[in-house]
């Protein structure tokens, strides 16, 4: 059985995979979503990639179990034109917010309280680079039984 943490990450991936213009989104970024690191976009790759990546969690003992705050970064990178490079990523960021935040913010009951949006980080861009990127951090709060990550 998948751990609660795995199911949480998979819920974010599934929400991002729903991003398609035919469903009212501004982009088709949902066609290229992974769990883990962003890969380098080459000339034959899609124009946009999304990666869901957990960050270091914060754990507090709560009674017999653990209270966990899990930051989840949703990274988006896109090929951009050189005149307005960051405009290419803004539409994807908007689509991520719509896909993640408008649905049930308890991730289908996986977590006892609603997820929260944290900061948006802009990926440093080399001058002349045709790749832009940014990440939105979401904070997920849940409890885990000590020694039982499935619960």
ChimeraX commands (.cxc) that place a marker at each C-alpha (Angstrom):
marker #1 position 0.00,0.00,0.00 radius 0.5
marker #1 position 1.21,3.49,-0.78 radius 0.5
marker #1 position 2.09,5.70,2.17 radius 0.5
marker #1 position 0.01,8.78,2.87 radius 0.5
marker #1 position 2.93,10.92,1.68 radius 0.5
marker #1 position 3.00,9.04,-1.65 radius 0.5
marker #1 position -0.76,9.44,-2.06 radius 0.5
marker #1 position -0.47,13.18,-1.34 radius 0.5
marker #1 position 2.22,13.61,-4.01 radius 0.5
marker #1 position 0.22,11.53,-6.49 radius 0.5
marker #1 position -2.83,13.75,-5.85 radius 0.5
marker #1 position -0.81,16.82,-6.86 radius 0.5
marker #1 position 0.47,15.02,-9.98 radius 0.5
marker #1 position -3.05,14.02,-11.01 radius 0.5
marker #1 position -4.36,17.57,-10.56 radius 0.5
marker #1 position -1.54,18.94,-12.70 radius 0.5
marker #1 position -2.17,16.30,-15.38 radius 0.5
marker #1 position -5.70,17.68,-15.73 radius 0.5
marker #1 position -4.31,20.94,-17.18 radius 0.5
marker #1 position -5.53,20.95,-20.78 radius 0.5
marker #1 position -6.98,23.72,-22.93 radius 0.5
marker #1 position -9.96,21.53,-23.83 radius 0.5
marker #1 position -10.93,21.67,-20.14 radius 0.5
marker #1 position -10.74,25.45,-19.82 radius 0.5
marker #1 position -7.09,25.94,-18.94 radius 0.5
marker #1 position -4.82,28.41,-20.73 radius 0.5
marker #1 position -2.16,25.78,-21.55 radius 0.5
marker #1 position -1.72,22.07,-22.18 radius 0.5
marker #1 position 0.96,21.82,-19.49 radius 0.5
marker #1 position -0.71,18.69,-18.11 radius 0.5
marker #1 position 0.67,16.65,-20.99 radius 0.5
marker #1 position 4.16,16.64,-19.45 radius 0.5
marker #1 position 3.98,16.16,-15.65 radius 0.5
marker #1 position 6.41,14.17,-13.54 radius 0.5
marker #1 position 7.04,13.39,-9.91 radius 0.5
marker #1 position 10.57,14.54,-9.22 radius 0.5
marker #1 position 13.09,16.75,-10.91 radius 0.5
marker #1 position 12.66,18.95,-13.96 radius 0.5
marker #1 position 14.61,17.74,-16.96 radius 0.5
marker #1 position 16.34,20.03,-19.41 radius 0.5
marker #1 position 14.00,21.05,-22.23 radius 0.5
marker #1 position 15.64,20.37,-25.54 radius 0.5
marker #1 position 14.53,21.32,-29.06 radius 0.5
marker #1 position 12.48,18.12,-29.46 radius 0.5
marker #1 position 10.77,18.33,-26.04 radius 0.5
marker #1 position 7.33,19.80,-25.34 radius 0.5
marker #1 position 7.24,23.55,-24.69 radius 0.5
marker #1 position 6.25,23.13,-21.03 radius 0.5
marker #1 position 7.09,20.73,-18.22 radius 0.5
marker #1 position 5.67,20.47,-14.70 radius 0.5
marker #1 position 7.35,18.58,-11.89 radius 0.5
marker #1 position 5.91,17.91,-8.44 radius 0.5
marker #1 position 8.69,17.73,-5.85 radius 0.5
marker #1 position 8.48,17.42,-2.07 radius 0.5
marker #1 position 10.73,19.56,0.08 radius 0.5
marker #1 position 12.02,18.93,3.61 radius 0.5
marker #1 position 9.13,18.31,5.98 radius 0.5
marker #1 position 8.72,19.60,9.53 radius 0.5
marker #1 position 7.68,16.98,12.08 radius 0.5
marker #1 position 6.25,17.55,15.57 radius 0.5
marker #1 position 5.28,14.90,18.08 radius 0.5
marker #1 position 1.54,15.07,18.72 radius 0.5
marker #1 position 0.32,12.56,21.29 radius 0.5
marker #1 position 1.04,9.03,20.07 radius 0.5
marker #1 position 1.61,10.21,16.51 radius 0.5
marker #1 position 3.34,12.83,14.42 radius 0.5
marker #1 position 2.10,16.11,12.98 radius 0.5
marker #1 position 3.72,16.74,9.62 radius 0.5
marker #1 position 4.01,19.90,7.55 radius 0.5
marker #1 position 5.07,18.86,4.06 radius 0.5
marker #1 position 6.06,21.57,1.57 radius 0.5
marker #1 position 5.37,20.49,-2.01 radius 0.5
marker #1 position 6.93,22.52,-4.81 radius 0.5
marker #1 position 5.25,22.44,-8.19 radius 0.5
marker #1 position 7.88,23.47,-10.71 radius 0.5
marker #1 position 7.03,24.68,-14.19 radius 0.5
marker #1 position 9.54,25.37,-16.94 radius 0.5
marker #1 position 8.74,26.64,-20.39 radius 0.5
marker #1 position 10.41,27.63,-23.61 radius 0.5
marker #1 position 10.06,31.37,-24.01 radius 0.5
marker #1 position 10.54,34.06,-26.56 radius 0.5
marker #1 position 13.31,36.51,-25.76 radius 0.5
marker #1 position 11.12,39.64,-25.89 radius 0.5
marker #1 position 8.84,38.70,-22.99 radius 0.5
marker #1 position 10.41,35.58,-21.52 radius 0.5
marker #1 position 8.47,35.35,-18.26 radius 0.5
marker #1 position 5.06,35.65,-19.89 radius 0.5
marker #1 position 5.45,32.04,-21.04 radius 0.5
marker #1 position 5.52,30.80,-17.46 radius 0.5
marker #1 position 2.79,33.03,-16.02 radius 0.5
marker #1 position 0.01,31.19,-17.88 radius 0.5
marker #1 position 1.31,27.87,-16.56 radius 0.5
marker #1 position 1.46,29.21,-12.99 radius 0.5
marker #1 position -2.14,30.36,-13.32 radius 0.5
marker #1 position -3.18,26.93,-14.58 radius 0.5
marker #1 position -1.41,25.20,-11.68 radius 0.5
marker #1 position -3.23,27.42,-9.17 radius 0.5
marker #1 position -6.55,26.69,-10.85 radius 0.5
marker #1 position -5.95,22.92,-11.00 radius 0.5
marker #1 position -4.68,22.59,-7.44 radius 0.5
marker #1 position -6.71,25.18,-5.55 radius 0.5
marker #1 position -10.21,25.04,-7.03 radius 0.5
marker #1 position -10.79,21.37,-6.30 radius 0.5
marker #1 position -11.21,19.95,-2.80 radius 0.5
marker #1 position -8.26,21.37,-0.87 radius 0.5
marker #1 position -8.11,18.38,1.47 radius 0.5
marker #1 position -6.89,16.35,-1.54 radius 0.5
marker #1 position -9.94,14.14,-1.49 radius 0.5
marker #1 position -9.83,13.72,2.28 radius 0.5
marker #1 position -6.16,12.65,2.41 radius 0.5
marker #1 position -5.37,15.50,4.78 radius 0.5
marker #1 position -7.46,16.84,7.68 radius 0.5
marker #1 position -7.06,20.53,6.85 radius 0.5
marker #1 position -6.93,22.47,3.62 radius 0.5
marker #1 position -3.63,22.84,1.83 radius 0.5
marker #1 position -2.14,26.34,1.84 radius 0.5
marker #1 position -0.29,28.19,-0.88 radius 0.5
marker #1 position 3.17,29.43,0.06 radius 0.5
marker #1 position 5.58,31.47,-2.01 radius 0.5
marker #1 position 6.31,31.43,-5.71 radius 0.5
marker #1 position 10.00,31.03,-6.53 radius 0.5
marker #1 position 11.38,32.27,-9.84 radius 0.5
marker #1 position 14.10,30.13,-11.40 radius 0.5
marker #1 position 17.22,32.17,-12.18 radius 0.5
marker #1 position 17.53,32.71,-15.93 radius 0.5
marker #1 position 20.77,33.13,-17.81 radius 0.5
marker #1 position 20.77,36.09,-20.23 radius 0.5
marker #1 position 19.72,34.89,-23.67 radius 0.5
marker #1 position 18.33,31.61,-22.34 radius 0.5
marker #1 position 15.10,30.43,-23.92 radius 0.5
marker #1 position 14.03,28.57,-20.75 radius 0.5
marker #1 position 12.09,30.22,-17.91 radius 0.5
marker #1 position 10.72,28.63,-14.79 radius 0.5
marker #1 position 9.09,29.08,-11.44 radius 0.5
marker #1 position 7.70,27.00,-8.60 radius 0.5
marker #1 position 4.69,27.39,-6.36 radius 0.5
marker #1 position 5.06,25.94,-2.88 radius 0.5
marker #1 position 2.04,24.32,-1.26 radius 0.5
marker #1 position 1.98,23.42,2.42 radius 0.5
marker #1 position 0.27,20.18,3.37 radius 0.5
marker #1 position -0.54,19.40,7.00 radius 0.5
marker #1 position -1.34,15.85,8.07 radius 0.5
marker #1 position -0.84,13.33,10.85 radius 0.5
marker #1 position 1.01,10.07,10.70 radius 0.5
marker #1 position 1.00,7.25,13.22 radius 0.5
marker #1 position 4.48,6.60,14.59 radius 0.5
marker #1 position 5.87,3.63,12.66 radius 0.5
marker #1 position 2.83,3.48,10.34 radius 0.5
marker #1 position 3.28,5.85,7.37 radius 0.5
marker #1 position 0.27,4.27,5.62 radius 0.5
marker #1 position -2.21,5.58,8.20 radius 0.5
marker link #1:1,2 radius 0.2
marker link #1:2,3 radius 0.2
marker link #1:3,4 radius 0.2
marker link #1:4,5 radius 0.2
marker link #1:5,6 radius 0.2
marker link #1:6,7 radius 0.2
marker link #1:7,8 radius 0.2
marker link #1:8,9 radius 0.2
marker link #1:9,10 radius 0.2
marker link #1:10,11 radius 0.2
marker link #1:11,12 radius 0.2
marker link #1:12,13 radius 0.2
marker link #1:13,14 radius 0.2
marker link #1:14,15 radius 0.2
marker link #1:15,16 radius 0.2
marker link #1:16,17 radius 0.2
marker link #1:17,18 radius 0.2
marker link #1:18,19 radius 0.2
marker link #1:19,20 radius 0.2
marker link #1:20,21 radius 0.2
marker link #1:21,22 radius 0.2
marker link #1:22,23 radius 0.2
marker link #1:23,24 radius 0.2
marker link #1:24,25 radius 0.2
marker link #1:25,26 radius 0.2
marker link #1:26,27 radius 0.2
marker link #1:27,28 radius 0.2
marker link #1:28,29 radius 0.2
marker link #1:29,30 radius 0.2
marker link #1:30,31 radius 0.2
marker link #1:31,32 radius 0.2
marker link #1:32,33 radius 0.2
marker link #1:33,34 radius 0.2
marker link #1:34,35 radius 0.2
marker link #1:35,36 radius 0.2
marker link #1:36,37 radius 0.2
marker link #1:37,38 radius 0.2
marker link #1:38,39 radius 0.2
marker link #1:39,40 radius 0.2
marker link #1:40,41 radius 0.2
marker link #1:41,42 radius 0.2
marker link #1:42,43 radius 0.2
marker link #1:43,44 radius 0.2
marker link #1:44,45 radius 0.2
marker link #1:45,46 radius 0.2
marker link #1:46,47 radius 0.2
marker link #1:47,48 radius 0.2
marker link #1:48,49 radius 0.2
marker link #1:49,50 radius 0.2
marker link #1:50,51 radius 0.2
marker link #1:51,52 radius 0.2
marker link #1:52,53 radius 0.2
marker link #1:53,54 radius 0.2
marker link #1:54,55 radius 0.2
marker link #1:55,56 radius 0.2
marker link #1:56,57 radius 0.2
marker link #1:57,58 radius 0.2
marker link #1:58,59 radius 0.2
marker link #1:59,60 radius 0.2
marker link #1:60,61 radius 0.2
marker link #1:61,62 radius 0.2
marker link #1:62,63 radius 0.2
marker link #1:63,64 radius 0.2
marker link #1:64,65 radius 0.2
marker link #1:65,66 radius 0.2
marker link #1:66,67 radius 0.2
marker link #1:67,68 radius 0.2
marker link #1:68,69 radius 0.2
marker link #1:69,70 radius 0.2
marker link #1:70,71 radius 0.2
marker link #1:71,72 radius 0.2
marker link #1:72,73 radius 0.2
marker link #1:73,74 radius 0.2
marker link #1:74,75 radius 0.2
marker link #1:75,76 radius 0.2
marker link #1:76,77 radius 0.2
marker link #1:77,78 radius 0.2
marker link #1:78,79 radius 0.2
marker link #1:79,80 radius 0.2
marker link #1:80,81 radius 0.2
marker link #1:81,82 radius 0.2
marker link #1:82,83 radius 0.2
marker link #1:83,84 radius 0.2
marker link #1:84,85 radius 0.2
marker link #1:85,86 radius 0.2
marker link #1:86,87 radius 0.2
marker link #1:87,88 radius 0.2
marker link #1:88,89 radius 0.2
marker link #1:89,90 radius 0.2
marker link #1:90,91 radius 0.2
marker link #1:91,92 radius 0.2
marker link #1:92,93 radius 0.2
marker link #1:93,94 radius 0.2
marker link #1:94,95 radius 0.2
marker link #1:95,96 radius 0.2
marker link #1:96,97 radius 0.2
marker link #1:97,98 radius 0.2
marker link #1:98,99 radius 0.2
marker link #1:99,100 radius 0.2
marker link #1:100,101 radius 0.2
marker link #1:101,102 radius 0.2
marker link #1:102,103 radius 0.2
marker link #1:103,104 radius 0.2
marker link #1:104,105 radius 0.2
marker link #1:105,106 radius 0.2
marker link #1:106,107 radius 0.2
marker link #1:107,108 radius 0.2
marker link #1:108,109 radius 0.2
marker link #1:109,110 radius 0.2
marker link #1:110,111 radius 0.2
marker link #1:111,112 radius 0.2
marker link #1:112,113 radius 0.2
marker link #1:113,114 radius 0.2
marker link #1:114,115 radius 0.2
marker link #1:115,116 radius 0.2
marker link #1:116,117 radius 0.2
marker link #1:117,118 radius 0.2
marker link #1:118,119 radius 0.2
marker link #1:119,120 radius 0.2
marker link #1:120,121 radius 0.2
marker link #1:121,122 radius 0.2
marker link #1:122,123 radius 0.2
marker link #1:123,124 radius 0.2
marker link #1:124,125 radius 0.2
marker link #1:125,126 radius 0.2
marker link #1:126,127 radius 0.2
marker link #1:127,128 radius 0.2
marker link #1:128,129 radius 0.2
marker link #1:129,130 radius 0.2
marker link #1:130,131 radius 0.2
marker link #1:131,132 radius 0.2
marker link #1:132,133 radius 0.2
marker link #1:133,134 radius 0.2
marker link #1:134,135 radius 0.2
marker link #1:135,136 radius 0.2
marker link #1:136,137 radius 0.2
marker link #1:137,138 radius 0.2
marker link #1:138,139 radius 0.2
marker link #1:139,140 radius 0.2
marker link #1:140,141 radius 0.2
marker link #1:141,142 radius 0.2
marker link #1:142,143 radius 0.2
marker link #1:143,144 radius 0.2
marker link #1:144,145 radius 0.2
marker link #1:145,146 radius 0.2
marker link #1:146,147 radius 0.2
marker link #1:147,148 radius 0.2
marker link #1:148,149 radius 0.2
marker link #1:149,150 radius 0.2
marker link #1:150,151 radius 0.2
view
